[in-house]
């Protein structure tokens, strides 16, 4: 930031009105701020921010005067020297504004001497001054608080380390036995004056608590919440880590201290009104609005915050409904939460050695069985894999729920399945359908067709050498929007005559070209998977439902209809009309799905995690059966 370029309009106020220099006496430089004087400026580094101020040769002198004022009289003398409207005052106000913007100033304690921050212990006082908005109030809150360290073994290394960490932070801590806590877990509960005793805090939703747990080779610290919520999170984390923990080997001696000190820090920050330490990590993988649990491992010794979508929600801020996923970027950011190797509920889809051209393939595992998903891009294939894996785990039979990244995506997937079943039933004679039979639509790969339909058809029949044919029909919706069904079939030779073989891909879309494009892409994915992943138990092929998420905000000038991004943008624009037409066609509207009361705990945990991450779970259409383009049995 160059001070010389800061005009009076951004640094000063009208003559006679108070400005930043008038109120400088309220502020002082935060403890721990490092200052480096440059030939024509100054560089300041704080707790998590820094700023470089550059200008003329006089800026270091200006900073020296300002630093003296911040450390001494608060700028009374400097205010008199810099008259209103002068360039000197404009420069000072600009520098002060930058210090505020970068959180390098803190309010002076009342009375200046004997402040609460200084009385709260040798280490806690400077630390609070460096990180708290109001250090005196934060220190007073810590002084008034009382913390109980509860454990089945109060003399264990974890409980003793937690008590020591609290004592170092200036918090009164007392260790006591709690026989109902599992071995290897310690509950830290804080209560202020007049609040119920922490020993009975499991029934109090207003307390603040964390649980630190240690298992062979791995441990955790729950998010801060009520004692009931913390214990529920601890049970969920322990259960998930139990399935993944590394057994055997000597325990790392530093693991209990790492976990206990992290738990104490989270609780101290909550009591003092500071940001949670997970917010200081600057980890873009953490999802805003969702709690984060610390998971530590022994080899190598490290602790890492991970977004935690626990199975049991008690506190009001945890029960509150989460916003639906609305973009592909949001959906992709939540997939690592659902597939976290230690705290997740699904296996992570990964390309591995699978081919990425002409279609992209990824592989994951569902209940010990291999699942392969394919699409035009790997990110779209990963999303389809996660949704289908969740469907397979939530519904043990064909009529299971439909999962999507947000309501629009889930509704699109569900209605396409129902529309495909409607077409199959009409063609097989099971039912005449509510609006009569489908009308065949001629389609051939000729100039004028959509570039994506021509591309994927060419990939299938020319690059992969598949002798295939496509049948397109328009489904009658009774005067509503258009619905097209495309089916790609293998052509075989029987006694010198061409006959129809198996179905390679189908699609239900808003235009004939879209239907052919997705059906041909599905066929390409099926052919690739048969060659490169013959052991896959489940095959997931793409649909146009993902276009509502993948639509870009803007496309580049050179991205014509032949580009995937432009194609998805076109498809997304037709999605609302298609969903309305499919609702009319099927006479059915998807509704939210919940696990039955007798569902397994794993099913309820998966459903809860999906909803917390902004995914939607909808019921399948009555009479729904698994559509061949979505999953396939053993081949």
DOROMAR-901038 format. One line per 10 residues: number of its first residue (from 1); for each residue x, y, z of C-alpha. Coordinates in Angstrom, 2 decimals. Layout:
N
NUM	X/Y/Z ~ ...
This chain:
635
1	0.00/0.00/0.00 ~ 1.46/3.35/-1.05 ~ 0.68/6.22/1.29 ~ 1.57/8.86/-1.34 ~ -1.26/7.56/-3.52 ~ -3.91/7.84/-0.80 ~ -5.88/10.98/-1.47 ~ -7.66/13.09/1.13 ~ -11.02/11.62/0.07 ~ -10.06/8.19/1.44
11	-8.10/9.32/4.49 ~ -9.58/12.46/5.98 ~ -12.93/13.79/7.04 ~ -14.47/17.24/6.76 ~ -12.72/19.94/8.76 ~ -14.00/19.98/12.31 ~ -15.27/16.38/12.22 ~ -13.42/13.68/14.23 ~ -11.11/11.36/12.36 ~ -8.83/8.40/13.16
21	-6.19/10.65/14.73 ~ -8.71/12.17/17.15 ~ -9.55/8.71/18.53 ~ -5.99/7.36/18.50 ~ -5.81/7.57/22.29 ~ -8.20/4.59/22.53 ~ -5.80/2.31/20.69 ~ -2.39/0.76/21.02 ~ -0.31/-1.59/18.90 ~ -1.17/-5.23/19.53
31	1.33/-7.26/21.57 ~ 3.57/-9.33/19.34 ~ 3.38/-7.10/16.27 ~ 6.78/-7.05/14.54 ~ 7.91/-3.92/12.72 ~ 10.56/-3.72/9.99 ~ 11.55/-0.25/8.84 ~ 12.23/-0.02/5.11 ~ 14.14/2.72/3.23 ~ 10.84/4.25/2.06
41	8.27/2.58/4.27 ~ 7.53/0.08/6.99 ~ 6.38/-3.55/7.15 ~ 4.22/-4.78/10.05 ~ 3.43/-8.42/10.87 ~ 0.71/-9.38/13.32 ~ -0.88/-12.63/14.54 ~ -2.33/-13.62/11.17 ~ -2.11/-10.42/9.10 ~ 0.60/-8.19/7.68
51	0.84/-4.96/5.71 ~ 3.58/-3.04/3.91 ~ 3.29/0.76/3.81 ~ 5.41/2.47/1.18 ~ 5.88/6.15/0.35 ~ 8.61/8.74/0.43 ~ 11.75/8.88/2.53 ~ 9.76/10.61/5.25 ~ 7.42/7.67/5.87 ~ 9.79/5.86/8.31
61	10.03/9.13/10.29 ~ 6.25/9.44/10.23 ~ 5.93/5.87/11.48 ~ 8.37/6.57/14.31 ~ 6.21/9.45/15.55 ~ 3.06/7.33/15.27 ~ 4.67/4.39/17.08 ~ 5.69/6.67/19.95 ~ 2.12/7.96/20.20 ~ 0.69/4.42/20.23
71	3.09/3.40/22.98 ~ 2.83/6.62/24.97 ~ 0.35/9.46/25.22 ~ -2.04/8.14/22.56 ~ -1.33/10.90/20.04 ~ -2.22/14.05/21.98 ~ 0.99/15.79/20.96 ~ 0.84/14.41/17.44 ~ -2.74/15.62/17.03 ~ -1.70/19.16/17.82
81	1.20/19.05/15.34 ~ -0.94/17.69/12.46 ~ -3.55/20.34/11.86 ~ -6.83/19.49/10.16 ~ -6.64/19.41/6.37 ~ -2.84/19.21/6.26 ~ -0.98/16.57/4.17 ~ 0.65/15.33/7.40 ~ -2.71/14.60/8.99 ~ -3.96/12.95/5.80
91	-0.92/10.63/5.78 ~ -1.32/9.79/9.48 ~ -5.03/9.00/9.10 ~ -4.25/6.79/6.09 ~ -1.64/4.80/8.03 ~ -3.96/4.44/11.05 ~ -6.73/3.24/8.75 ~ -4.46/0.53/7.36 ~ -3.54/-0.59/10.87 ~ -7.25/-0.95/11.69
101	-8.00/-2.75/8.43 ~ -5.28/-5.32/9.17 ~ -6.31/-5.74/12.84 ~ -2.97/-4.52/14.16 ~ -4.45/-2.20/16.80 ~ -6.24/-3.11/20.01 ~ -8.20/-0.97/22.46 ~ -6.25/0.25/25.46 ~ -7.34/-1.39/28.73 ~ -9.33/0.79/31.10
111	-6.99/2.64/33.42 ~ -3.99/1.50/31.35 ~ -2.42/-0.17/34.39 ~ -3.52/-3.25/36.30 ~ -5.65/-4.39/33.37 ~ -7.33/-7.76/33.36 ~ -5.20/-9.01/30.52 ~ -2.07/-8.52/32.54 ~ -3.59/-10.08/35.65 ~ -4.53/-13.25/33.85
121	-1.14/-14.88/33.95 ~ 2.21/-14.27/32.32 ~ 1.32/-16.18/29.13 ~ -2.40/-15.51/28.79 ~ -2.17/-11.70/29.02 ~ 0.05/-11.07/25.97 ~ -1.68/-13.87/24.06 ~ -5.13/-12.34/24.56 ~ -3.77/-8.94/23.62 ~ -2.50/-10.40/20.37
131	-5.69/-12.19/19.30 ~ -8.75/-10.78/21.13 ~ -10.84/-7.83/20.00 ~ -11.27/-6.81/23.65 ~ -8.47/-8.47/25.65 ~ -9.67/-7.17/29.03 ~ -13.13/-8.63/28.59 ~ -11.72/-11.91/27.32 ~ -9.35/-12.16/30.26 ~ -12.15/-11.37/32.71
141	-14.29/-14.13/31.20 ~ -11.45/-16.62/31.68 ~ -10.91/-15.52/35.28 ~ -14.59/-16.01/36.09 ~ -14.90/-19.39/34.40 ~ -14.56/-22.79/36.02 ~ -13.65/-25.94/34.09 ~ -14.05/-29.55/35.14 ~ -11.88/-32.19/33.54 ~ -13.95/-35.37/33.69
151	-12.59/-38.81/32.83 ~ -12.99/-42.44/33.78 ~ -9.33/-42.29/34.80 ~ -8.64/-38.79/36.18 ~ -5.00/-39.69/36.75 ~ -4.48/-40.71/33.12 ~ -2.03/-38.84/30.86 ~ -4.81/-37.28/28.77 ~ -6.70/-35.81/31.74 ~ -3.54/-34.56/33.42
161	-2.29/-32.93/30.19 ~ -5.64/-31.16/29.69 ~ -5.62/-29.81/33.26 ~ -2.06/-28.50/32.84 ~ -2.95/-26.75/29.58 ~ -5.94/-25.04/31.20 ~ -3.86/-23.92/34.16 ~ -1.27/-22.38/31.83 ~ -4.05/-20.40/30.16 ~ -5.11/-18.95/33.51
171	-8.30/-21.01/33.80 ~ -9.22/-22.70/37.05 ~ -9.50/-26.43/36.36 ~ -10.46/-29.34/38.61 ~ -10.17/-33.01/37.68 ~ -12.87/-35.46/38.69 ~ -13.97/-38.98/37.91 ~ -16.86/-39.71/35.53 ~ -17.47/-43.43/35.39 ~ -19.91/-43.18/32.47
181	-17.27/-41.81/30.11 ~ -15.56/-44.36/27.84 ~ -11.96/-45.16/28.59 ~ -9.70/-42.96/26.49 ~ -12.07/-39.96/26.47 ~ -11.90/-36.80/28.59 ~ -14.74/-34.30/28.82 ~ -13.87/-30.63/29.45 ~ -16.87/-28.58/30.61 ~ -16.77/-24.84/31.33
191	-19.26/-22.92/33.46 ~ -19.29/-19.30/34.60 ~ -20.43/-17.85/37.92 ~ -24.01/-18.70/38.72 ~ -24.25/-21.40/36.04 ~ -25.05/-25.02/36.93 ~ -22.20/-27.21/38.03 ~ -20.29/-28.71/35.12 ~ -20.71/-32.10/36.75 ~ -24.38/-32.02/35.72
201	-23.81/-30.19/32.45 ~ -24.96/-33.07/30.25 ~ -28.51/-31.79/30.79 ~ -27.63/-28.13/30.18 ~ -27.71/-26.90/26.57 ~ -26.04/-23.59/27.49 ~ -22.71/-24.97/28.71 ~ -19.53/-25.13/26.64 ~ -17.69/-28.40/26.36 ~ -15.29/-30.43/24.25
211	-14.28/-34.07/24.36 ~ -10.75/-35.21/23.65 ~ -10.38/-38.87/22.74 ~ -7.40/-41.16/22.20 ~ -7.38/-44.50/20.42 ~ -4.48/-46.64/19.23 ~ -2.52/-44.46/16.85 ~ -5.18/-41.77/16.43 ~ -7.11/-39.24/18.50 ~ -9.60/-36.43/18.17
221	-10.99/-33.23/19.67 ~ -14.67/-32.52/19.11 ~ -16.07/-29.11/18.15 ~ -17.19/-26.91/21.03 ~ -20.83/-27.39/21.98 ~ -23.01/-28.43/24.85 ~ -21.83/-31.41/26.85 ~ -24.51/-33.59/25.26 ~ -23.46/-32.52/21.77 ~ -19.77/-32.97/22.53
231	-20.35/-36.49/23.85 ~ -22.49/-37.37/20.82 ~ -19.75/-36.09/18.52 ~ -17.16/-38.06/20.46 ~ -19.14/-41.28/20.11 ~ -19.52/-40.70/16.37 ~ -15.85/-39.87/15.85 ~ -14.70/-42.82/17.94 ~ -16.92/-45.16/15.94 ~ -15.61/-43.96/12.59
241	-11.98/-43.93/13.70 ~ -12.36/-47.40/15.20 ~ -12.93/-48.77/11.71 ~ -9.81/-47.10/10.33 ~ -7.35/-47.02/13.19 ~ -3.89/-48.48/12.83 ~ -3.51/-51.27/15.37 ~ -0.27/-52.33/16.97 ~ 2.96/-50.48/17.57 ~ 4.07/-48.21/20.39
251	2.00/-45.12/21.16 ~ 3.65/-41.80/20.34 ~ 4.42/-40.04/23.65 ~ 3.52/-36.63/22.22 ~ 0.02/-37.58/21.03 ~ -1.78/-37.12/24.40 ~ -0.17/-33.69/24.91 ~ -1.05/-32.59/21.37 ~ -4.69/-33.59/21.79 ~ -5.12/-32.28/25.33
261	-3.60/-28.88/24.58 ~ -5.75/-28.55/21.45 ~ -8.88/-29.36/23.45 ~ -7.95/-26.81/26.11 ~ -7.29/-24.18/23.44 ~ -10.70/-24.72/21.80 ~ -12.49/-24.42/25.13 ~ -10.50/-21.37/26.23 ~ -11.26/-19.62/22.94 ~ -14.97/-20.36/23.34
271	-15.04/-19.04/26.92 ~ -13.08/-15.90/25.99 ~ -15.23/-15.18/22.94 ~ -12.39/-15.75/20.46 ~ -12.59/-17.41/17.08 ~ -12.28/-21.17/17.13 ~ -8.73/-22.33/16.31 ~ -10.05/-24.12/13.23 ~ -10.97/-20.70/11.79 ~ -7.36/-19.57/12.22
281	-6.05/-22.50/10.18 ~ -6.92/-20.82/6.86 ~ -7.79/-24.22/5.40 ~ -9.96/-23.80/2.30 ~ -11.07/-27.42/2.65 ~ -13.12/-26.58/5.75 ~ -16.76/-25.84/4.89 ~ -18.08/-22.56/6.34 ~ -21.01/-23.09/8.66 ~ -20.12/-26.68/9.51
291	-18.17/-27.67/12.65 ~ -14.62/-28.95/12.45 ~ -13.08/-31.74/14.48 ~ -9.36/-32.06/15.11 ~ -8.01/-35.50/14.17 ~ -4.43/-36.35/15.14 ~ -2.31/-39.27/13.97 ~ 0.91/-40.67/15.35 ~ 2.80/-41.50/12.13 ~ 3.80/-38.83/11.44
301	2.66/-36.94/14.52 ~ 0.25/-34.31/13.26 ~ -3.13/-32.78/13.96 ~ -5.49/-31.58/11.24 ~ -8.92/-29.97/11.35 ~ -11.55/-31.77/9.30 ~ -15.13/-30.72/8.61 ~ -17.33/-32.91/10.77 ~ -20.87/-33.94/9.80 ~ -21.79/-35.94/12.89
311	-24.67/-38.41/13.05 ~ -26.35/-36.91/16.14 ~ -27.43/-33.25/16.23 ~ -28.37/-31.78/19.61 ~ -27.48/-28.08/19.74 ~ -29.67/-25.52/17.98 ~ -26.88/-24.35/15.69 ~ -26.30/-27.91/14.57 ~ -29.96/-28.77/14.00 ~ -30.52/-25.68/11.86
321	-31.11/-26.71/8.21 ~ -28.17/-26.16/5.91 ~ -28.41/-24.34/2.59 ~ -28.67/-26.53/-0.49 ~ -25.69/-26.93/-2.77 ~ -26.24/-24.66/-5.76 ~ -23.07/-24.90/-7.84 ~ -20.68/-27.59/-8.96 ~ -17.86/-25.93/-7.01 ~ -19.89/-26.19/-3.80
331	-20.71/-29.82/-4.49 ~ -17.10/-30.72/-5.21 ~ -15.99/-28.96/-2.00 ~ -18.33/-31.17/0.03 ~ -17.32/-34.46/-1.53 ~ -14.06/-34.58/0.53 ~ -16.18/-34.14/3.68 ~ -18.38/-37.11/2.80 ~ -15.40/-39.22/1.67 ~ -12.83/-38.21/4.30
341	-10.64/-41.23/4.92 ~ -10.92/-40.88/8.70 ~ -14.20/-39.10/9.43 ~ -16.24/-39.58/6.26 ~ -19.19/-41.84/5.42 ~ -18.34/-42.83/1.83 ~ -15.36/-44.12/-0.08 ~ -13.57/-41.49/-2.15 ~ -13.91/-41.82/-5.94 ~ -10.50/-41.78/-7.59
351	-9.37/-42.08/-11.22 ~ -6.42/-44.28/-10.32 ~ -5.20/-46.03/-13.46 ~ -8.55/-45.78/-15.26 ~ -8.56/-43.99/-18.63 ~ -9.64/-40.35/-18.76 ~ -10.21/-40.24/-22.52 ~ -12.43/-40.28/-24.42 ~ -14.59/-40.31/-21.28 ~ -13.31/-39.86/-17.72
361	-13.68/-42.80/-15.33 ~ -13.37/-42.92/-11.53 ~ -13.55/-45.83/-9.13 ~ -14.76/-46.25/-5.54 ~ -16.04/-48.96/-3.25 ~ -19.56/-49.52/-1.89 ~ -19.98/-52.13/0.83 ~ -16.91/-53.93/-0.45 ~ -18.06/-53.90/-4.09 ~ -16.39/-51.90/-6.86
371	-18.28/-48.95/-8.35 ~ -17.14/-47.23/-11.55 ~ -18.54/-43.92/-12.72 ~ -17.92/-42.11/-15.99 ~ -18.74/-38.77/-17.56 ~ -17.40/-36.13/-19.91 ~ -15.11/-34.83/-17.13 ~ -13.61/-36.40/-14.03 ~ -15.25/-33.91/-11.65 ~ -18.70/-34.78/-13.02
381	-17.89/-38.49/-12.77 ~ -16.87/-38.06/-9.10 ~ -20.15/-36.32/-8.28 ~ -22.21/-39.04/-9.98 ~ -20.22/-41.71/-8.13 ~ -20.88/-40.12/-4.72 ~ -24.59/-39.74/-5.38 ~ -25.00/-43.32/-6.60 ~ -22.90/-44.78/-3.80 ~ -25.09/-42.98/-1.27
391	-28.23/-44.31/-2.98 ~ -26.96/-47.87/-2.81 ~ -26.16/-47.57/0.90 ~ -29.40/-45.80/1.82 ~ -31.71/-48.15/-0.08 ~ -31.08/-51.87/0.09 ~ -33.51/-52.53/-2.75 ~ -34.21/-51.03/-6.17 ~ -36.86/-48.63/-4.86 ~ -34.34/-46.77/-2.74
401	-34.04/-42.99/-2.48 ~ -32.47/-40.63/-5.01 ~ -29.53/-38.45/-3.96 ~ -28.45/-35.21/-5.56 ~ -26.21/-32.24/-4.81 ~ -29.05/-29.91/-3.88 ~ -32.77/-30.06/-4.57 ~ -32.61/-29.21/-8.29 ~ -29.99/-31.85/-9.06 ~ -31.74/-34.51/-6.99
411	-35.11/-33.70/-8.55 ~ -33.62/-33.91/-12.02 ~ -32.13/-37.33/-11.30 ~ -35.37/-38.65/-9.79 ~ -37.62/-37.38/-12.59 ~ -35.33/-38.74/-15.29 ~ -35.47/-42.17/-13.67 ~ -39.25/-41.98/-13.48 ~ -39.50/-40.80/-17.10 ~ -37.28/-43.63/-18.31
421	-39.42/-46.17/-16.47 ~ -42.54/-44.58/-18.00 ~ -41.07/-45.06/-21.48 ~ -40.03/-48.66/-20.79 ~ -43.47/-49.56/-19.46 ~ -45.18/-47.94/-22.47 ~ -42.99/-49.81/-24.95 ~ -43.34/-53.14/-23.14 ~ -47.10/-52.87/-23.04 ~ -47.29/-52.86/-19.26
431	-49.26/-49.63/-19.44 ~ -50.52/-47.32/-22.11 ~ -49.16/-44.34/-20.21 ~ -51.25/-41.36/-19.19 ~ -50.73/-39.55/-22.48 ~ -50.62/-42.33/-25.05 ~ -47.62/-43.86/-26.76 ~ -44.33/-42.16/-27.58 ~ -43.80/-40.80/-31.09 ~ -40.61/-41.91/-32.89
441	-38.24/-39.11/-33.92 ~ -35.80/-39.71/-36.80 ~ -32.20/-38.97/-35.86 ~ -29.02/-39.44/-37.85 ~ -25.52/-37.96/-37.50 ~ -25.75/-35.30/-40.16 ~ -24.65/-31.63/-40.40 ~ -26.82/-29.33/-38.36 ~ -27.06/-31.64/-35.35 ~ -25.70/-30.45/-32.03
451	-21.86/-30.74/-31.93 ~ -21.91/-32.70/-28.67 ~ -24.36/-35.27/-30.04 ~ -22.20/-35.68/-33.13 ~ -19.02/-35.85/-31.04 ~ -20.11/-38.60/-28.67 ~ -21.75/-40.57/-31.46 ~ -18.52/-40.36/-33.45 ~ -16.49/-41.47/-30.41 ~ -18.73/-44.49/-29.98
461	-18.95/-45.76/-33.56 ~ -15.66/-44.54/-35.03 ~ -13.09/-44.27/-32.26 ~ -14.34/-47.26/-30.24 ~ -15.61/-49.15/-33.32 ~ -19.01/-50.08/-31.87 ~ -21.66/-51.06/-34.42 ~ -24.59/-49.23/-32.84 ~ -27.91/-47.65/-33.67 ~ -29.98/-45.06/-31.81
471	-33.74/-44.85/-31.38 ~ -35.22/-41.50/-30.36 ~ -38.81/-40.88/-29.30 ~ -40.75/-37.92/-28.05 ~ -42.84/-38.63/-24.97 ~ -46.29/-37.08/-24.98 ~ -46.73/-34.87/-21.93 ~ -50.23/-33.72/-22.72 ~ -49.37/-30.29/-24.05 ~ -46.47/-29.56/-21.69
481	-42.81/-29.16/-22.56 ~ -40.87/-31.59/-24.71 ~ -39.37/-34.80/-23.32 ~ -37.14/-36.94/-25.55 ~ -35.94/-40.47/-24.88 ~ -32.89/-41.89/-26.65 ~ -31.66/-45.48/-26.57 ~ -28.36/-46.66/-28.02 ~ -28.40/-50.31/-29.02 ~ -25.72/-52.68/-30.27
491	-26.23/-54.05/-33.78 ~ -25.37/-57.73/-34.24 ~ -25.32/-60.00/-37.24 ~ -27.56/-63.08/-37.04 ~ -27.54/-65.41/-40.07 ~ -26.52/-62.59/-42.35 ~ -29.14/-60.19/-41.05 ~ -28.71/-57.18/-38.73 ~ -30.53/-57.48/-35.41 ~ -30.72/-55.39/-32.27
501	-28.50/-56.50/-29.42 ~ -28.20/-55.13/-25.90 ~ -28.81/-51.60/-24.76 ~ -25.60/-49.61/-24.24 ~ -27.06/-46.32/-23.05 ~ -30.28/-44.41/-22.59 ~ -31.16/-40.83/-21.72 ~ -34.20/-38.66/-21.04 ~ -33.60/-35.01/-21.93 ~ -35.28/-31.84/-23.18
511	-34.10/-32.11/-26.79 ~ -33.42/-34.95/-29.19 ~ -29.78/-33.95/-29.55 ~ -29.27/-33.78/-25.77 ~ -30.85/-37.21/-25.38 ~ -28.61/-38.69/-28.10 ~ -25.52/-36.99/-26.66 ~ -26.04/-38.35/-23.14 ~ -27.10/-41.77/-24.39 ~ -24.00/-42.01/-26.59
521	-21.79/-40.74/-23.75 ~ -23.31/-43.40/-21.49 ~ -22.55/-46.02/-24.10 ~ -18.95/-44.83/-24.32 ~ -18.61/-45.07/-20.55 ~ -20.06/-48.59/-20.59 ~ -17.68/-49.76/-23.32 ~ -14.65/-48.25/-21.55 ~ -15.65/-49.72/-18.19 ~ -16.15/-53.17/-19.68
531	-12.59/-53.06/-21.04 ~ -10.78/-51.35/-18.16 ~ -12.82/-52.29/-15.06 ~ -14.48/-55.64/-15.79 ~ -14.73/-56.44/-12.06 ~ -16.96/-53.43/-11.31 ~ -20.20/-54.47/-9.64 ~ -21.90/-51.09/-10.21 ~ -21.63/-48.85/-13.25 ~ -22.77/-45.22/-13.09
541	-23.37/-43.30/-16.30 ~ -24.11/-39.58/-16.70 ~ -27.37/-37.69/-17.11 ~ -28.18/-34.08/-17.93 ~ -29.29/-33.42/-14.36 ~ -25.75/-32.32/-13.52 ~ -26.01/-29.40/-15.95 ~ -27.95/-27.37/-13.39 ~ -24.84/-27.43/-11.18 ~ -22.11/-27.32/-13.81
551	-23.51/-24.32/-15.67 ~ -20.77/-21.63/-15.65 ~ -21.58/-18.05/-14.77 ~ -20.11/-16.99/-18.11 ~ -18.46/-18.72/-21.02 ~ -15.42/-17.50/-22.93 ~ -16.01/-15.95/-26.35 ~ -14.41/-18.94/-28.08 ~ -16.56/-21.52/-26.25 ~ -19.19/-22.46/-28.79
561	-21.76/-25.26/-28.53 ~ -19.01/-27.82/-29.08 ~ -17.45/-27.05/-25.71 ~ -18.66/-29.02/-22.70 ~ -19.15/-25.87/-20.62 ~ -21.33/-24.20/-23.27 ~ -23.28/-27.41/-23.81 ~ -24.01/-27.74/-20.09 ~ -25.08/-24.10/-19.97 ~ -27.58/-24.77/-22.79
571	-28.88/-27.89/-21.05 ~ -29.22/-26.07/-17.73 ~ -31.38/-23.41/-19.36 ~ -33.79/-26.16/-20.49 ~ -33.78/-27.97/-17.13 ~ -36.74/-26.16/-15.46 ~ -39.00/-26.87/-18.44 ~ -37.86/-30.48/-18.60 ~ -38.58/-31.08/-14.92 ~ -42.02/-29.55/-15.30
581	-42.72/-31.74/-18.33 ~ -41.50/-34.89/-16.56 ~ -43.74/-34.10/-13.61 ~ -46.68/-33.90/-15.99 ~ -45.58/-37.06/-17.80 ~ -45.21/-39.21/-14.70 ~ -47.89/-37.58/-12.56 ~ -45.39/-37.66/-9.69 ~ -43.36/-35.12/-7.76 ~ -40.32/-36.27/-5.72
591	-40.63/-35.75/-1.97 ~ -37.95/-35.61/0.76 ~ -36.95/-39.02/2.04 ~ -36.03/-39.97/5.60 ~ -34.77/-43.30/6.92 ~ -37.41/-45.44/8.61 ~ -37.40/-45.66/12.38 ~ -35.81/-49.13/12.29 ~ -33.02/-48.11/9.88 ~ -29.42/-49.01/10.67
601	-27.29/-46.43/12.46 ~ -25.02/-46.25/9.41 ~ -27.98/-45.35/7.19 ~ -29.09/-42.57/9.51 ~ -25.51/-41.28/9.79 ~ -25.12/-41.17/6.00 ~ -28.49/-39.43/5.55 ~ -27.59/-36.87/8.21 ~ -24.18/-36.19/6.67 ~ -25.67/-35.70/3.22
611	-28.20/-33.16/4.51 ~ -25.57/-31.28/6.52 ~ -23.44/-30.99/3.38 ~ -26.31/-29.53/1.37 ~ -27.20/-32.70/-0.55 ~ -30.85/-33.69/-1.02 ~ -32.35/-37.14/-0.54 ~ -35.66/-37.68/-2.35 ~ -38.01/-40.61/-2.58 ~ -38.04/-42.70/-5.74
621	-41.13/-42.89/-7.92 ~ -43.67/-45.60/-7.05 ~ -42.85/-48.72/-9.00 ~ -39.35/-47.42/-9.69 ~ -36.75/-49.93/-10.70 ~ -33.07/-49.30/-11.26 ~ -32.51/-47.79/-14.67 ~ -29.78/-49.49/-16.70 ~ -27.96/-46.23/-17.41 ~ -27.55/-45.57/-13.70
631	-26.30/-48.86/-12.35 ~ -25.72/-52.33/-13.67 ~ -25.35/-55.65/-11.98 ~ -22.57/-58.18/-12.57 ~ -21.61/-58.38/-16.22
